[in-house]
Amino acid sequence: MTSILDRVLTDRFARLHEELPQADFADVRRRARRLSCHRATATVGRGRLTWRLPTRVVLVAAVIAIAAVGTATAFAVHALTQSPVTQGFSALDDPSLPPAPAPVMRQFSYFGAGDIEPKEVGHGMYLGQRGGALCAVVIHGFGGCTSQIDGDIWLQGDEGREYDAETAPFQVHFYGFARDNVAEIRVTTTEGTTVALPVVHNAFQTTFRNTMFADIAAIKVVYSTGQTTSLDPRKYYPVAPPTLTLITPTGTTTVTQTN
């Protein structure tokens, strides 16, 4: 048994000194082409599905590989901070809130195609999401969608005369939507009166009677942590009083409306 093993090993080592045949590069290229085509397609059932990776995917993979060497943490944090505007509005998925009725749903349909399930978050206030956008309809107010808000507040407002009478005093319908971490909105008028509006189901609203936009002197956002931030009212509401344009047979007249 030992002699047989010795002969096999002797013959094996002797072959190590034999010269190798010349490389057939043409054959290598043919094999490489066949292998590439095989990996580029996958057969499903009776059909053929091509799954070549697009160039942009390859480039992204290369960037991630480079980032993983030294800046993976910063790259990941940056990606996670890109939050959608709908984040932090728990009312959007609150099953206890009633859905919007059919007439309101028709108004939401004007904002574009796509599924949306808005909820009634306040009296006459409806909030929903379509894709990554926040959409709202407020009865006797505004309606629309947005992909960004100012901080944690989506602030709106309407100015008009009470009872739609030309001689009635002005009033401001002050309303909007806020994220879960906002507890209340404090509004101070030029008369020195401060009103605190609690945020319930991500919504807040009130009506300031005998008030115009110019009378809103300060807006403060109060968070559940106690932190506060101030908003500039002039960024949202104009100081100039509303005007009424009258077209008469003798010409056009612009009338400034005052209290």
Protein Blocks (a to p, Z undefined) as FASTA:
>chain_A
ZZmmmmmmmmmmmmmmpccddddfklmmmmmmmmmmmmmpccehjbccdfbdcfklmmmm
mmmmmmmmmmmmmmmmmmmmmccfkgopaklmmmkbccddfklmmmmmmnogcddddddf
bghiacddehjbccdddehiacdddfbdehjaccddddddehhiakbccdddddddddfk
lmbdcdddfkopacddddeehiacdddehiafklpmbdcdddfkopacdddfklmmcfbd
cddddddfkbccdddddZZ
